[in-house]
Amino acid sequence: MARRGGEYERCAAGEIEALRRVNLSWGHPSLSAWCNVAEGMLSLTIDEYARADDRLERARVVSDSVGDRRVQSWAVALQAFISYVRDQFRDAVRRVRQVIDWAGDADPLALARAKMLVGELLHYAGEFELARPWYDESRSHAISRRDDGFQSALLFNIASHHFSLLRQEYVRGRSSTTFARMVVLAVESVENYDELVDITSQESLLSALRASIDAFCGKFAEADARLQTLQMITKDTGVTNFNSICLADRAFCLLRIGERNRVIPAAIEAEEAIPRSEHPENAAYTRDRLAQVYLEIGLEDRAAVLREAAEKDWRRFEARQAFALDCLREFNFL
C-alpha cells in the first residue's frame, strides 16, 4: 500500500499502527521486524531517507537475532537502495551480494529488488545490454508474486536511466533522436502501467521526466506548465538532487517562450540547487543547460565558467561510472 501512493499511504500507516498495538501484547520479534520494514518502505515512498534507514537497520538487527532471513533480506535490499541513491556504490553492491547469496531463504521480492539494483548500476555505467538480463530476472520475480508496485518501480527506473544517458548524449552534441524516442516510449509505459494498476506514488518524478522530454521535443510551454506545478522543485526531500535539472530546464523553457525577464532568476535558483557532492551527472547537465541559457542572453563569461565546471562534472561522472563497474567486479557480478 505504501508504494501505491495517495490514499494507500494513509492506509499503510494505519495498518502499521494496528500491528504495533497487537505486538504490544504479543511481543514477537519477527512482527516487530516486519513493522520496521513496512515503516521503512513508507518512509522511502515519501522520500524520508534518514528515517527509512533507521527503521530498516532496526529490522535488520532484530531479524538477524532470530534468524528470520525473509525479513532480513527485505531490510538489506532496501538499505542497498538507499546506499545507491546516496551514491555509495560499494556499500550498495555489498548489500546486494548478501541478499543474492541468501537466494534460497530470501524473500523473492527482496531478491527482485537486489537484482534490479545490479541492473541499475550497469545501466548507470552505460551498459544497458548487460543490465537487461538483470532487469528481466527482477521482473520475473515480481510477476510471479503479482507485485504491481515493484513492476512500476522497475519500469520507472529503466526509463529514468535511459533519460539520464540521453541528457549526456544531448549535451555532448551527439545524435540522439532515436534514443529520445525510446525514452518517450519508456516513460509512456510507466504512465500507462501506473494508470492501469492505480499507482500514484511516482507522479512527481514521472511529471519531471515528462517535462524534460517536452523540453527536448520543443514543447516549451507544456514543459514550463509541468515544471511550475512540480512540488519536488522546492520540496526538501531525498530527491532534491534532481531539482537543479528541473529548474535549469525551466530557465531554458522560459527563454524559448519569450519570458526573458524571468530567465535569470530561474537560472540563479537552478545554480543554487546544484548538488554539491553526490550525483555529478545532475550537476553536469544543469551547468551545461544553464551555460546554453546564459550564452543566448549574452552573458558569455558566465556561460564559459559554467561550461568549464560542467566538463569537470562530466569527468567526475565518468569516473563514477567506472567505479560502479569496479564495485560490481569486486563482488563477482562481472
C-alpha positions as CSV (number, residue, x, y, z in Angstrom):
1,M,0.0,0.0,0.0
2,A,2.8,2.4,0.8
3,R,4.3,2.0,-2.7
4,R,1.0,2.8,-4.4
5,G,0.8,6.4,-3.0
6,G,-2.1,8.7,-2.3
7,E,-4.8,7.3,0.0
8,Y,-3.0,3.9,0.1
9,E,-0.1,5.6,2.1
10,R,-2.5,6.6,4.9
11,C,-4.0,3.1,4.8
12,A,-0.5,1.7,5.2
13,A,0.3,3.9,8.2
14,G,-3.0,2.8,9.8
15,E,-2.1,-0.9,9.2
16,I,1.3,-0.4,10.7
17,E,-0.2,1.3,13.8
18,A,-2.7,-1.6,14.3
19,L,0.1,-4.2,14.0
20,R,2.2,-2.3,16.6
21,R,-0.7,-2.4,19.0
22,V,-1.1,-6.1,18.5
23,N,2.6,-6.6,19.1
24,L,2.5,-4.7,22.4
25,S,0.7,-7.8,23.9
26,W,2.2,-10.5,21.6
27,G,5.8,-9.2,21.6
28,H,7.0,-11.3,18.7
29,P,10.4,-10.1,17.3
30,S,9.6,-11.1,13.7
31,L,6.4,-9.0,13.7
32,S,8.4,-6.1,15.1
33,A,11.0,-6.5,12.3
34,W,8.3,-6.6,9.6
35,C,6.7,-3.5,11.1
36,N,10.0,-1.7,10.9
37,V,10.4,-2.8,7.2
38,A,6.9,-1.6,6.5
39,E,7.7,1.8,8.1
40,G,10.9,1.9,6.2
41,M,9.1,1.3,2.9
42,L,6.5,4.0,3.8
43,S,9.3,6.5,4.6
44,L,11.0,5.7,1.3
45,T,7.8,6.3,-0.6
46,I,7.6,9.8,0.8
47,D,11.4,10.4,0.4
48,E,12.3,10.4,4.1
49,Y,15.5,8.5,3.6
50,A,17.1,9.1,7.1
51,R,14.0,7.8,8.8
52,A,13.8,4.8,6.4
53,D,17.4,3.9,7.0
54,D,16.8,4.0,10.8
55,R,13.8,1.7,10.6
56,L,15.4,-0.7,8.2
57,E,18.5,-1.0,10.4
58,R,16.2,-1.9,13.3
59,A,14.5,-4.5,11.2
60,R,17.9,-5.9,10.1
61,V,19.2,-6.2,13.7
62,V,16.0,-7.8,15.1
63,S,15.6,-10.3,12.2
64,D,19.2,-11.3,12.4
65,S,18.8,-12.0,16.1
66,V,16.0,-14.5,15.4
67,G,17.4,-15.8,12.1
68,D,14.4,-14.6,10.1
69,R,16.1,-14.4,6.6
70,R,13.0,-13.3,4.8
71,V,12.6,-10.1,6.6
72,Q,16.3,-9.6,6.9
73,S,16.6,-9.8,3.1
74,W,14.0,-7.1,2.7
75,A,15.8,-4.8,5.1
76,V,19.2,-5.3,3.5
77,A,17.8,-4.9,-0.1
78,L,16.1,-1.6,0.8
79,Q,19.3,-0.4,2.6
80,A,21.2,-1.2,-0.6
81,F,18.8,1.0,-2.5
82,I,19.3,3.9,0.0
83,S,23.1,3.5,-0.4
84,Y,22.7,3.6,-4.2
85,V,20.6,6.8,-4.0
86,R,23.3,8.3,-1.8
87,D,25.9,7.4,-4.4
88,Q,27.6,4.9,-2.0
89,F,28.0,2.3,-4.7
90,R,30.4,-0.1,-2.9
91,D,28.1,-0.4,0.1
92,A,25.1,-0.9,-2.2
93,V,26.8,-3.7,-4.1
94,R,28.0,-5.3,-0.8
95,R,24.4,-5.5,0.5
96,V,23.1,-6.7,-2.9
97,R,25.6,-9.5,-2.8
98,Q,24.4,-10.5,0.7
99,V,20.8,-10.7,-0.5
100,I,21.6,-12.7,-3.6
101,D,23.8,-15.1,-1.6
102,W,20.7,-15.8,0.6
103,A,18.7,-16.7,-2.5
104,G,17.4,-19.9,-1.0
105,D,15.9,-18.3,2.1
106,A,15.4,-14.7,0.9
107,D,12.0,-13.2,0.1
108,P,11.6,-13.4,-3.7
109,L,10.6,-9.7,-3.9
110,A,13.7,-8.7,-1.9
111,L,15.7,-10.8,-4.4
112,A,13.9,-8.9,-7.2
113,R,14.9,-5.5,-5.7
114,A,18.5,-6.7,-5.4
115,K,18.7,-7.9,-9.0
116,M,17.1,-4.7,-10.2
117,L,19.8,-2.7,-8.4
118,V,22.5,-4.7,-10.2
119,G,20.7,-3.8,-13.4
120,E,20.5,-0.1,-12.4
121,L,24.3,0.1,-11.6
122,L,25.1,-1.4,-15.0
123,H,22.6,0.9,-16.7
124,Y,24.1,3.9,-14.8
125,A,27.5,2.9,-16.2
126,G,26.1,2.9,-19.7
127,E,25.9,-0.9,-20.1
128,F,22.2,-1.4,-20.8
129,E,22.7,-4.7,-22.7
130,L,24.5,-6.1,-19.6
131,A,21.7,-4.6,-17.4
132,R,18.9,-6.2,-19.4
133,P,19.2,-9.8,-18.1
134,W,19.2,-8.5,-14.5
135,Y,16.1,-6.4,-15.2
136,D,14.4,-9.5,-16.8
137,E,15.1,-11.7,-13.8
138,S,13.9,-9.0,-11.5
139,R,10.7,-8.6,-13.4
140,S,10.1,-12.4,-13.4
141,H,10.3,-12.4,-9.6
142,A,7.8,-9.6,-9.4
143,I,5.4,-11.1,-11.9
144,S,5.4,-14.4,-10.0
145,R,4.3,-12.5,-6.9
146,R,1.9,-10.2,-8.8
147,D,3.6,-7.2,-7.3
148,D,2.3,-4.2,-9.3
149,G,4.2,-1.7,-7.1
150,F,7.5,-3.3,-7.9
151,Q,6.9,-3.6,-11.6
152,S,6.0,0.1,-11.7
153,A,9.3,0.9,-9.9
154,L,11.2,-1.2,-12.3
155,L,9.7,0.4,-15.3
156,F,10.3,3.9,-13.9
157,N,14.0,3.1,-13.1
158,I,14.6,1.9,-16.6
159,A,13.0,5.0,-18.1
160,S,14.9,7.4,-15.8
161,H,18.3,5.7,-16.6
162,H,17.6,5.9,-20.3
163,F,16.8,9.6,-19.9
164,S,20.0,10.2,-17.8
165,L,22.1,8.8,-20.6
166,L,20.0,10.8,-23.2
167,R,20.9,14.0,-21.4
168,Q,24.6,13.1,-21.6
169,E,24.3,12.4,-25.3
170,Y,22.5,15.7,-25.9
171,V,25.0,18.0,-24.2
172,R,27.9,16.2,-25.9
173,G,26.4,17.1,-29.2
174,R,25.8,13.5,-30.3
175,S,22.8,12.4,-32.4
176,S,20.1,11.3,-30.0
177,T,16.8,11.4,-31.9
178,T,16.3,7.6,-31.9
179,F,17.3,7.4,-28.3
180,A,14.9,10.2,-27.4
181,R,12.0,8.3,-28.9
182,M,13.0,5.2,-26.9
183,V,12.9,7.4,-23.7
184,V,9.4,8.7,-24.6
185,L,8.1,5.2,-25.1
186,A,9.7,4.1,-21.8
187,V,8.0,7.0,-19.9
188,E,4.7,6.3,-21.6
189,S,4.9,2.7,-20.5
190,V,5.3,3.7,-16.9
191,E,2.4,6.2,-17.1
192,N,0.1,3.7,-18.8
193,Y,1.0,0.9,-16.3
194,D,0.5,3.1,-13.2
195,E,-2.8,4.3,-14.5
196,L,-3.9,0.7,-15.2
197,V,-3.0,-0.6,-11.7
198,D,-3.8,2.7,-9.8
199,I,-0.4,3.7,-8.6
200,T,0.2,7.4,-7.8
201,S,3.4,7.3,-5.7
202,Q,5.7,8.3,-8.7
203,E,3.6,11.1,-10.1
204,S,6.0,13.9,-9.3
205,L,9.0,12.0,-10.7
206,L,7.1,11.0,-13.8
207,S,6.0,14.6,-14.3
208,A,9.6,15.8,-14.0
209,L,10.7,13.3,-16.7
210,R,7.8,14.2,-18.9
211,A,8.6,17.9,-18.5
212,S,12.2,17.4,-19.5
213,I,11.1,15.3,-22.5
214,D,8.7,18.0,-23.6
215,A,11.6,20.5,-23.4
216,F,13.8,18.2,-25.5
217,C,11.0,17.9,-28.1
218,G,10.4,21.6,-28.4
219,K,7.2,21.7,-26.4
220,F,8.4,24.5,-24.2
221,A,5.1,25.9,-23.0
222,E,3.9,22.4,-21.9
223,A,7.2,21.7,-20.2
224,D,7.1,25.0,-18.3
225,A,3.5,24.4,-17.2
226,R,4.5,21.0,-15.8
227,L,7.6,22.4,-14.1
228,Q,5.6,25.1,-12.4
229,T,3.4,22.6,-10.7
230,L,6.1,20.2,-9.6
231,Q,6.2,20.3,-5.8
232,M,9.5,18.4,-5.9
233,I,11.3,21.5,-7.2
234,T,11.1,23.2,-3.8
235,K,10.3,20.2,-1.5
236,D,13.1,19.3,0.9
237,T,13.2,15.6,0.3
238,G,15.6,12.8,-0.7
239,V,15.1,13.6,-4.4
240,T,16.3,17.2,-4.2
241,N,19.4,16.3,-6.2
242,F,17.0,16.2,-9.2
243,N,15.7,19.7,-8.6
244,S,18.5,21.6,-10.3
245,I,17.7,19.8,-13.6
246,C,14.1,20.8,-13.4
247,L,15.0,24.4,-12.6
248,A,17.6,24.6,-15.4
249,D,15.0,23.2,-17.9
250,R,12.5,25.7,-16.6
251,A,15.0,28.6,-17.3
252,F,15.6,27.2,-20.8
253,C,11.8,26.9,-21.4
254,L,11.2,30.5,-20.2
255,L,13.8,31.7,-22.6
256,R,12.2,29.8,-25.5
257,I,8.7,31.1,-24.8
258,G,9.9,34.7,-24.6
259,E,9.7,35.2,-20.8
260,R,13.2,36.7,-20.7
261,N,12.6,38.8,-17.6
262,R,12.1,35.6,-15.6
263,V,15.1,33.7,-17.1
264,I,17.9,34.9,-14.9
265,P,16.0,34.4,-11.5
266,A,15.2,30.9,-12.6
267,A,18.8,30.2,-13.7
268,I,20.1,31.5,-10.4
269,E,17.7,29.3,-8.5
270,A,18.9,26.3,-10.6
271,E,22.6,27.1,-9.8
272,E,21.8,27.2,-6.1
273,A,20.1,23.8,-6.3
274,I,23.1,22.1,-7.9
275,P,24.1,19.0,-5.8
276,R,27.4,19.7,-4.1
277,S,28.9,16.2,-4.0
278,E,26.6,13.4,-5.0
279,H,25.2,12.7,-8.5
280,P,27.8,14.6,-10.6
281,E,25.7,13.8,-13.8
282,N,22.9,16.0,-12.5
283,A,25.3,18.8,-11.7
284,A,27.0,18.4,-15.1
285,Y,23.7,18.6,-17.1
286,T,22.4,21.5,-15.0
287,R,25.6,23.6,-15.7
288,D,25.6,22.7,-19.4
289,R,21.9,23.7,-19.8
290,L,22.5,26.9,-17.9
291,A,25.5,27.7,-19.9
292,Q,23.3,27.4,-23.0
293,V,20.8,29.8,-21.5
294,Y,23.4,32.4,-20.4
295,L,25.1,32.3,-23.8
296,E,21.8,33.0,-25.6
297,I,21.1,36.0,-23.4
298,G,24.5,37.5,-23.9
299,L,26.3,36.5,-20.7
300,E,29.3,34.8,-22.4
301,D,31.7,35.0,-19.4
302,R,29.2,33.3,-17.1
303,A,28.4,30.7,-19.8
304,A,32.2,29.9,-20.2
305,V,32.6,29.4,-16.4
306,L,29.7,27.0,-16.3
307,R,30.9,25.1,-19.4
308,E,34.3,24.6,-17.7
309,A,32.7,23.4,-14.5
310,A,30.3,21.1,-16.4
311,E,33.3,19.4,-18.1
312,K,34.8,18.7,-14.7
313,D,31.4,17.3,-13.5
314,W,31.2,15.1,-16.6
315,R,34.7,13.7,-16.0
316,R,33.6,13.0,-12.4
317,F,30.5,11.3,-13.6
318,E,32.6,9.1,-16.0
319,A,34.8,8.2,-13.0
320,R,31.7,7.2,-11.0
321,Q,30.5,5.0,-13.9
322,A,33.9,3.2,-13.9
323,F,33.7,2.9,-10.1
324,A,30.3,1.3,-10.3
325,L,31.7,-1.3,-12.7
326,D,34.7,-1.9,-10.4
327,C,32.4,-2.5,-7.4
328,L,30.4,-5.0,-9.4
329,R,33.6,-6.8,-10.4
330,E,34.8,-6.8,-6.8
331,F,31.6,-8.7,-5.7
332,N,31.7,-11.0,-8.7
333,F,28.8,-9.6,-10.7
334,L,31.0,-9.1,-13.8
